[in-house]
Structure formats: structure tokens, C-alpha cells
Amino acid sequence: MTGEELTLEMLKNLIDEKKVNWKAARTSVSELSPEDRKKRVGLIPTNEQLEQIIRLGIDKERTSRAFEGHEPKKYKTKETPDSIDWRDFDGANWVTSIKDQGNCGSCVAFGTIATLEELLRIKYYKNATKGLDLSEAHLLWCGGGNCNGWQMNKACDYLKKNGVPDESCFPYQDKPMSCKNTCPDWKKAEYTDISDWTNTMDISTMKTNLVTNGPQISGMAVYKDFFNYKSGVYKHVTGDLAGYHCINVIGFDDNEGCWICKNSWGTSWGEGGFFKIAYGECGIEDAFGMWNMELNLPNGEEEGYADQISIDYSFVSSTRTLHAYANGKWRHKQLNDADFAGIAMLAIEASKVFVGWKDDQLTFIRCFK
């Protein structure tokens, strides 16, 4: 389809012909002009990433690698469950709301901030309803990015050194701005600086980080057909490369063979702003990998998998205590009636239990089937 305008009808016919599991439709982004669509992508690959992109042919119009006879990678791992979706974990939605970057190549700021907000809910506050709305404008314009694009390494470096304030300190607009516009007391922002970050292209590590730490940052190649994505598990079918894009990865599903992601193109694109993309597509694993951010947790808190768990019930006092053996020591937590009813069943059915603790006291428990 190189050089030829892709119509919706042509795309739908190709999707049917290739028997892929996603639906195309007119979306808020597909209806933009070609110039404005290009402004929706703004990830600038590093030299190393660009070399890998060229080597793999990701920069050229092509059909999905799955259609070319390549064997898919083995994505299922013994260390992780078959699926996780942070929109529905322990009965709660830990993912913050969909935002719209508009006509500015600021996806790196949006993907990075989305991941940070979710990690703060999960790791620091341990509260899925904690109201968090951090400033993408501050990260972009004070960190050295602009509407022509940026890189995840630089965004994470800025967070490690500085952190970011709330959105109200420096409200986002999809046009060139200046760091001088940020509020004068922005450095009072608490807990938003990260302790460290890493990038990996190892599948097992990506999935383990998603389970044990939380959502990740990633990058992908965007082809023209992606602008028309409405639902399902995306695989590139046709269309030229439009650019590279930063996204927020919030889960995976081995049964569907996909990553579950949050975009920054508003709620009128995709599945209300979210999308699923097949393993092995668009360079997520083999050109970009995933960025894992570590937070500055409250002093003394640690976490890891439990080797054993047990629950005690006293007939005399009606007290219930959860015990977890982790990192060579027993940790404990008193349970109320609601906790006991929920945790007991989850623990019985779990294949893995991940816990956090401070000294001998458990601070959280996550059960995976």
C-alpha cells in the first residue's frame, strides 16, 4: 500500500483477508489530516534503537511478521501468571484516566507520566482511588523535550533527578511552551522523583516487572492502519510507517497473545483510549523494550514472593492473622472480617503470592492464579 491512500473499506477487506482479530473504524485520529496525524507520534529513537529498527525492517511498509512465516517468540513464562490487567486487579482499577496529547509530539511525556501515576497508586499510596494528575507539560518542557519529540531515557533521567508537580502547577497545552510557565514552588512536589530506572528487552523480565512492580513505559512503530484501530488485538496489516510512539503498558494476556496498553489519543480512539497489541508487533520487544521505574518507597519497606502462607484463626478472640514466609523470615498481618473473606479464597486458589513488608509487618498481599 506504499504511496496509495488507505481507505477504511480497503483496510477492512485486508483485515478479513488476513484473518486478524481486530476491527477498524473511523476514529478521532484517523479523521485528522496526514500532517496532524504525524503530530500524534513523537518518540525519537536512540541510535541503538534505530540500528535495530533498520536491521529488522520495522521502518519499512510491511505486513505483520506473523504473516511472513516467522515463528513467534515464546512469551509464556513460568515466573508469571497467564495474564494481568491493572484496570482490574484485586477488584480495583489502578490505572489513571485517558488523556489526549493533541497535535504535539509529546507522547513520551504522556506515556511516562501515566506510568508514574499508576506506580504511585500501586506502590506508594496502595490506594487505587488516590487522585493523581501530574504535569506532562512540566516533564516535557522542563526536561528538555518539545513537540517534535523526545526519548524515554531522558524523561526517566529527569524524574530521577527532579520529580514533577501536579497538572495544576503547569497545565498542558498542545503547543510550544516554556518551563518558565511552571509554578515557582514546583519543587515541593512529594514522592514523584524515582529512585532508578532500567530498560530491558528480555520478555520474562518485562512480564515479571509488570506483575511485581506495575505498569511499564514502552515504544512502538505506528503504521497508518493503527490510526483506524477500534478494538481487538492489533496486528499491522498495511500502510506506511507514520512514526514512533511512546505508550503505557498496563498488562498482558497470554491467552490472547498480547500486551494491554493505554494510549494518549483521547477516548474516541481505540477501546475508549486503550488497545491490545499482539506479541512481536511494531518493535515493542525487539527494538524498544520496556522501561521499569522504581519509586522512592517509605523507609524500610521491602517486597518479594512468599514461599509459604498461612492464616490463623483464634476461637477465643476471633482474631485472624495472615502469615507469609518471605525473604527468609515470617511476616504477619492482622485481618478484619472483610480482608479475611477476600484473602482466604484468593490465597487458596493462588499459584503465586507477592507480598510487601516493613520489618515483620505485612503491608500488602497480591495473589496470582
N, C-alpha and C positions, 0 to 999 in steps of 0.2 A: 504493500500500500504506500510505499515511499513516493512522495510528491503528489499523491492523489488525496483530495479532500475526503475524509472519512465521514460517511453519513450514518445515522443511527440504524437505518434499515440494513445497510451493509454490515455493520457491526453485529447486529442481532443474528443475521444469517450466518456469519462466521462463527459466532458462539455456538449456534446449533450444530454447525458442520463439525466443529472441533469437539463437541460434546463436553464442554467445560461447564462447571457448576456455578455460574454467576449470571446475573441479569444486568442488562444495560438499559439506560433510560436518559431522557433529558434531565440534566441536573443544573443547579445554580452555577456550577463551574463550566460545564460543557457548553452552556449558552453564552459564555463570555467570548470576546474577540480573541483570536490567537495571541495577540500581544498581551492582553490581560491574563490569559491562562498561563503564559510563561512567568508572570509575576507571582503566581501561586507556588512556584518552586524556587528554592533559594539556598540549597545546600551546595557548597563549593567543595568538591573532592580534594583531598590532600594529594600530593604527588604519588604516594604509595597506593592510595585508593584508585587514582586514575590509571596507574600502570595495570592494576588488577582488572579494572573495568575494560580496558583495551584488550588485555590478554583474553578475557572471557567473551569479548564481543558484546558486552552489555550496552555499549554506546551506539550500536547499530540496530536498525529496524530488523526485528526477527520475531519468530513465534516463540512460544514458551519452550524452554529446554526439554520439558516433558514430552513435547511433540517431536523432538528431534532424535528420539531414541536413546537419550542419556538415562542411565539408571539413577533414580532419585537417591539421595543420601538417606542413611538410616537415622531417622530422627528420634525414634523411640529409645528412651534410656531407662536403665534400672533405677537410677537415682531419683527420678521424679515421677509424679503421678501422670496419668494419661492426659489430663487437662487442668488448666486453671484459668479463671477469668476474674480479675479483681473487681469487676462490676457486680459479682455475686459470689462473695467469699464469706463464710461464716454468717450467711444470711444478710450481708450488708454490701452496699456499693461504696467502694473505697476510691473510685475514680471521680475526679472533678469534672465539671461541666465542659461541653464542647465550646470552643471559641472559634473566631474567624479572623485569620490574619489579613484578609482583604488583599488589595493589589500591591503587596510589598513582599519581597522575598525574605520574610522574617521567620520561616518555618523552624529554623534552628532554635531561636528563642522560644517559640511556642512549644516545640517538642520537649525541650529541656525543662521549661517551667512546669509543663503538665506533669512530667515525671517527678520533679522535685515536690510539687504539691501533694501528689499521691504518696510518695515515700514519707513525707511528714505526717500525713494522716495515719499511715500504717505503722511506722517505726517510732515516731516521736510522740505523737499525741495518742496513738492507739484508739482513735475515735473516727469512725467513718463519716460522721456528720460534721466534723470540725470545718468551719467556714474558712477556706483559704482561697485567696485570689491575689497571686503575686504578679509583679510588674514585668511583662515581656519587654516593654519599651526600655526599662532601665537596663535589663540584661543586654539587649541588643545595642543600644546607643552608648551606654557607658562601658560596655565590654569590648567595643571595637568593631561590631558588625554594622551592617546597613541594609537597605532594601535590595541591594544587588546580591546579597548572600553572605553566608558565614560558615563556620565549621564547629562541630561538636566539641572537639578538643579545646578550642578557645573558650567556648561557653562554659565548659566544666572547670577550666582553669580559673575563670573569673569567679565562679561560685565558690571555689575552694578558697580563694583569697578574700572575697568580699561578702558573698551572700547577696540577697536582693530585698528591696522593700515591697510593701503591698502595692496593688494596682492603683490605689487612690493617691499614692505618692507621685507616680509618673504614669498617667493614663495613656494607653496605647492609641495611636492613630496610624493608618496605613499610608504614611508619607514620611519623607525625611524629617528627623527631629534631632534635637541636641541634648546631650547629657546635662546641659545647664538647666534643662526644664525639670529635672528631678527635684524632689523636696530637699531642703537643706539638712534635715535631720534623718536622712535615709539610713544612716549607719546604725541607728537604734534598732533596726530590724533584728528580731531574735530568731536564732536556730536555723536560719536559711543558708548559712555557709556550710559546705560539705567538708568532710574530713579527707576524702580521697575519691578518686575515680579510676576505673580501668576500662579498657576496651578489649573485647575478645571475639574471635571468630570460631571458637570451639562450641559446637552445638550443645553438648552436655552442660558446659559452663553457663551458656545463655539461659537454658531452661532451669538450671539449678538457681541461678540468680533471680529469675522471675518468681520462683517458688519461695525461696528463703529470704530474699531481700524485698522484692516488689517490682513494679513496672520499670522498664528499661527505655533508653533512647536508641533509635536506630536510623539508618538512612536507606533509601531505595531509589532506583531509577523509575521515573514516571514516563510512560508512553501515552500517546494520545487517547487510547481506548480507556485508560484509567479515569479520565475526566467524566466518562459516562457511567462509571460504576454505581450501581444502585443497591445490590445485595448479593449474598452468596460468597463463595471462595474465589477470589480473583486470581486469574492466570492471564498473563499477557497473550493476546490473540493477534493484534495487528496494530499498526500505527508507529510513526516515527518517535524517537526519543524527544521528550519535551524538556527534560532537565532532571535534576536530582533533588530529593526532598527528605526532610527530617520528620520522623514520626515518633509517637509514643506507643511502645508495645506493652499491652496490658494483660497478655495471656497467650496460651497456645491450646491446641486441641489435636491430639494425635489421631483421633478417630476421623476427623475431617482433614487432617494433614495440613494444618495452617497455623499461622500466627494471628492473634487477635490484636487489633491496633486502633488507636484513636488519632484522628486527623485534625487539622486546624483550618478546615474549609467551611465551617458552619454546619448547621443541622440539615440543610436542604440538599446536601450531597451524601451519598452512601446510605448506610443504615443509621440515619439520624446523626451522621458525623463520624461513625465508626466504620471499620471494614475488616474483613478477613482476607488474608493473602496466603496462597499455597506455599508450603516449604519449597525452597530452591528458586523462588521467583525474585527477579529485579535486583539481585545483588545484595539482598539483606544479609545473608550469612557469609557469602564468599567475597564481597567487595567492601562492605562496611562493618559488619558485625554489630555488636550491641555494647552500649556504654552503661556501666553499672556504677551508680553513685552511692557512696557511704556517707551516712549522716553523722553529725556530732551528737551522739546519744547522751542522755543524762548519765552522770558519773556512776561507774560501777556496773552498768547493765551489760549483759552478755547474752548470747543466744546460740542455739545449735539443736541438732536432732537428739531426741530422747532414746536411750537404749531400752528402757523399761518404763512403764507407767502403772500406777495402781491407785485405787480410790478407797479410802477407809470411811466407814460409817459407824458412829457411836450410837448404840441404842439407849444409852443413859442420857446424853446431852443433845442428841440429834445433830451433832456436828458432822460435817463431811470434809475430808481433806484429800486433795489430789497430790500424789507424789510422782515425780518424774526423775529418773536417773539420767543425768546429762553431764558430759564432761567430767566423768569420774566421781560424781557426787549426787546425793539425793537432794532434790529441791521440792518445795512444798507450797500449797496454796489452799486457803480455806474457801469452801464453796457455799454459796447460798442455794436455795431451792431451785431457782431458775438456771443457775450455772450447772448444778448437778444434773438436772434433767437433760440439758443440751449436751454437755461434755461427755457424760457417761455413754450415751449412744454413739456419739461420734468416735470416741476412743475405742469402743468395742469393734467398730467397723473399719477403723483406720489401718492402713498399711505402713504409714509413717507419721510420726508426731514431731513437730518442730516447736521448740519452747524458748522463751526468754526468761532471764532471771537476774536478780540483784542479790548478791550474797546467797542465802539459802532460799529466798522467796521467789516463787514463780511470778512473772509479770504478764505473760500471755502464753497461750497454747493454740497451735494450729494443727488440725487433723486432716490427713490426706488419704483418700481411698486408693 
